[in-house]
Amino acid sequence: TTGLLNTKGLRLALENHKINNAICFFFDIYRFSSIRDYYGFSLGDLILKHVADLLKSLVPDALIARYSGDQFVVIATNKSREEEEKFLDSLEKNLNPYFVSDKTTIQLTIKLGYSRYPFDTEDIYQLIPLASLAVQDIDESDGKLVKKYEPKMYQLFTKNIEMSIRLREAILNETIEVYFQKIYNTQTNNVSFIEALARWHDTKYGPIPPNHFFEIATQSGIIISLEEYLINKALDTYLELNKDDEYQNTKVAININPATLLRDDVVDFFVNTCNEKNINPQDVCVEISEKTFVHNLDICTKHIKALKKCGFLIALDDFGKDYSSLSILSNIDFDIIKIDGTFVNNITDPKNKAIIEMIMTISKISQKEIIAECVENHLESKILLDMNCAIQQGYYFHVPEKLGNKKNE
């Protein structure tokens, strides 16, 4: 497709060069899989060729290879530091190229990591993995698309490998706990929902933030195992709690990762799990974050419809935080919209209050229930209630804790 070297060809080329110094540039097309899924594989191939041609024009006398699906490697050898900096400057100015075809124009975002030989490593073949680590360390949200390799990146990489091993063991040994946070109807003071939240206290590293160990689980390919374990544990505890008078009319809310929603058997998994535990699907709310829908909207929509048909409630979590597309609300039949805490915690600001009022209006028109997240004080709660947002969640009402006699241990 691209006319570039492959990884084997690149290695042979390096073996045939006498190299005194080198700089390796590692390129990753941001969210290429989403672009390809949306526009199709044929257009995806054309985009890859466009990027390949761009790199050949910018660094004509370097070794250029397609490393994997949407990743490219450029290695310039025996250049002066001034020449290397010119290459870097030229590449950095072209990390948001436009791809233009007969039917569409797409602006791409390309992340660039780089490493130097022999300064970062004395093994020329380690240049590529080190530059790859630099790419992985880029946070595209801060607007910076270029990073130089630093030794701390390798240290973090090895720690994450260790953490993935420890996480596997924690799943097998059932040492990850499920906490619950009560969600109240502030008009009746009843507990409308309890949301299941994962907590991991590692014996070596202490408490690990959920977003961190979920990211590790995703990167190491054990996210499905982690979520199946957590969902089963949450439903077992809910079954126990449901016998208590306080929770007779309470539903359980469970967050799922994009990988879980996209799996082919997600509906069967939820239905079979609830059947085995004799839990009514109408008592289970599946929470899905906005960012899930950048993956594959068609599959997400299909699976949500199937879950709803089986009786499960569907909530759009953290609304307004990430993807922020009103088209989601019109295309997907959610039961509940959860307003992100960013707006709630700044509700005294007229703009944020206006946004919440807009979401309330949309929910009323579309007959969806609203839950306000991250309510932290009486003032926030009162303003929300005055806006007819009665279902509220946050530390003001309840700090997440283990519930049930067994405390899900």
Helices and strands as residue ranges (DSSP letters): H 7-15, E 22-29, H 32-39, H 41-58, E 63-68, E 71-77, H 81-92, E 98-100, E 105-107, E 110-117, G 124-126, H 127-136, G 140-142, E 146-148, H 151-172, E 177-185, E 190-202, E 206-208, H 210-219, H 223-241, G 245-247, E 251-255, H 258-262, H 266-277, G 281-283, E 284-289, G 290-294, H 297-309, E 313-319, H 326-331, E 336-339, H 341-344, H 350-366, E 369-372, H 378-386, E 391-393
